Amino acid sequence: MIDTSAIRERFRAVEPDLNERSRRLLAAVEAKTAGHGGIAAVSRSTGIARSTIGRGLKDRAAPGGLAGAIRRPGGGCPPLIEKDPTLLEDLGQLVEPATMGDPMRPLMWVSKSHAKLAAALREMGHKIADSSIPKLLGLLKYRRQVNRKTLEGSHNADRNAQFEHINAAVIATQAAGQPVISIDTKKKELIGAFKNGGSDYRLAGCPDKVNVHDFVNKDRNWPGGLGE
């Protein structure tokens, strides 16, 4: 696992003394040293675009191409959030879990993909490409996270009874000389605080907490219960 905090500390220690070229070269060295996933980790830690880190890797592979002028500090295109002061705030409202399903919001009950977030922002009047969304989400400290099973429910006798019945039926069937076949059927997703596949953007270190077991809980007051 890549230690992004260490990368961040090393970069901040020398960043004031770096120019544009040395900045991307240092990022490239960190990415190369980190190995698989290094470019993404360095980009998250330093805020440097992946394309810039990739250019630094090319520079290291062909040092003869490092000659030439270096732009003065502040050169280049200004950041999106400077050209569009309300962009970050509007994006934060779109990815906030509580806004999902709100009829007053432009993004309702859809997956929060980069393309859909960018499309929603464009409908709000912002000029932004899909590729700019990951960096902006990083500024908001959002990361893709899967559910974490931490909510332990009460013991349900039906859970063990279900498997005991299956086991007894298998033993009886085999004793009668009959074959037993296990069939994997299509899964129906449960509604509530249950583990589902995939990931979603949430604040870093704050995964959505779900039940440890996916067995239906009849307690109406427990997260993931049948409700009213």
N, C-alpha and C positions, 0 to 999 in steps of 0.2 A: 504494500500500500504506500502511495506517495505522500510524503509529509509536506502538505501545501503550506503549513504555517512556517516551516523552516525556510522554504523558498521565499515566502513573503518577507520574512525578517532579513534575509540576506540581500534581497533586492532593495528594500527600503534603506538599508545601511549605506548603499553606494549610489542610489539613484540620483541624488543631487549633483554628483560629479560625472554623470553619463551624458553623452550626446546621443543623437538619434541612432548612429551606427553602433556604438558600443552598447547601447541599450538593447537593441535587437540581438546583438551577438551574445550578450550575457543571457538573455532569455533563451536563445538557441542552445547554449551550453547547458543550462539547467534542464531543458527539455530532453537533450541527448543523454544526460546523466541519469535522469529519472527513468528512461526506458519507455516501455509500452504505456501509452496514455500520458506521456510527459508533456506534449504540446497543450492538451486540454487543461492539465493541472497547472502549468505555468501561466496559461492565459487567465485562469480563474484567480490565481494568486497575485498576479501583477497588473491585470487589466489590459495587458498587451494583446492585440488581436492575433488570432491563430495565423492569419496570413502573414503578419509581420514576423512571427516566430519562424514560419516556414521560409521566409526570405532570409532570415538570419542563418538558418541551416544551410541554405544554398550558398551564402557568403562564406561560411566556414568550409564548405566543400570545394569552393573555388576562390581562394584568398586573393588571386590575381585581379579579381573584379572589384576589390575594395577601394580602388583609387577613385578620386572624384570629390566634388564639393559636398559638404554636409550642410543641410538646411539650418538656418538659425533657429534657436528655440522659439516656439510659437508658430513656426511655419507649417504649411499644409492646411487642410480643411479643418475648421473648428468642430469640436464635438457636437453631436446631435442635440444634446441636452442644453448646449449654449445657444444654438440656433433656434431651438424650440423649447422654451422654459417649462411648458406644461406637459411635455411628452412623458416624462418619468412618472409624474403624478397620475396621469390618465392610465398608463400601463399598470401601475400599482392597483388601481381600482378594478381593472379587468381581471387580474390574476388573483385578487383577494377572494378566498373561498366563499365568503359570505355574500358576494355579489352574484353568484351563480343562480339563475332563475329569477332574478329581479327584473320585472318587466320594463323598468326604466333604464336598464343597462343595454348597450348594444350587443353584448356577448352573452347569450343565454343558453345554458344546458348544452354546451358543445365542448369537445376536447380542447384544451388550451395549447394547441400546437403553435409553432412559430408563425406559420402561414396565416392561421385564423386570428391570432393576436395582431399581426401586422395589418390584416384586412380590416379588423375592427378599429384600429387606430387611424387608418386611412379614412374610414367612414366618419371619424370624429374630426377630420380636417388635417391630420398630420401627414407629412411626407416621409415615409419610412419603408425600407425594404425588409423582406423576411429575414435576411441574413443579419440584420442589426438587432433583432430581438434577443438572442442569447446574451450579448454583452450588457444590454440594458437590464435584463433579468438578474445578471450578476451584480449590477450596481444596487439593485433592490434586495440583494442577498437571498434570492430564490434559487433553489436547486431542484432538479428532478429527484423525487423520492418515492419509494414504494411504501405500502402500508406496513406497519410494525405491529405484530401481535403482542399486545401488552394487557388487554382488558380480560381478566380472568372471570368467567361467569360462575354461577353456582352449579353444583353437581346436578346432573340430570340423569335419573335412572334409566330413561329411555335410550340414552347413548350406549351404555353397556348392554342393555337388553337387545338392542338391534344387532350388535356383533355376535352376541351369544346365540341368538336365533339363527343367524347365518352359519355360524360354526357348527351348530347342532344339525342343521339341515345338510351340510356338506358331509359330516361324519355318517349320518344315516344313509345318505344317497350312495356314498362309496361302499358302505357295508353291504348294500344291496347289489353291488356290482355294477352300478350305473356310473356313467361319466359325470364329471362336474366341470362346467365351463364358466369362466369369469368374463363378463362382458362389460367393457368400459362404455357407458352411455354418455350422451351429451349432458354437460353440466348446466344447471340453471343457477344463475347468480342470485344470491339472497340480497334483499333490500335491508339496509341498516349498517351497523358497524361490523361488517364482515370483511374478511380478507379477499381482495380481488386482484387479478393480475394487472401488470402494467405499472406505470409511474405517472406522477403528476407534479406540477410545480408548486412547491410550498417553501416557506422560509427555511433557510439552512438550519439543520438540527431539529426541525419540528415536523417529523413524519406524522401522517394521519394515524391515530391509534385505533386499532380494531380488536375484535374479540380473538382470544387465543384459539378457540374451537369454532368451527363453522356449523356446529349442530344448532338447529333452531331452538331459540330460547323463548319459552312462553311467558316469561316474566315481562309484563308490560312496562315496568319501571326501569328495566335494565337496557343499556344501549344495545340496539339491535333486536329488541323484543318486538312482539307483534304489534304493539301500539294500540291506540283506541280504535 
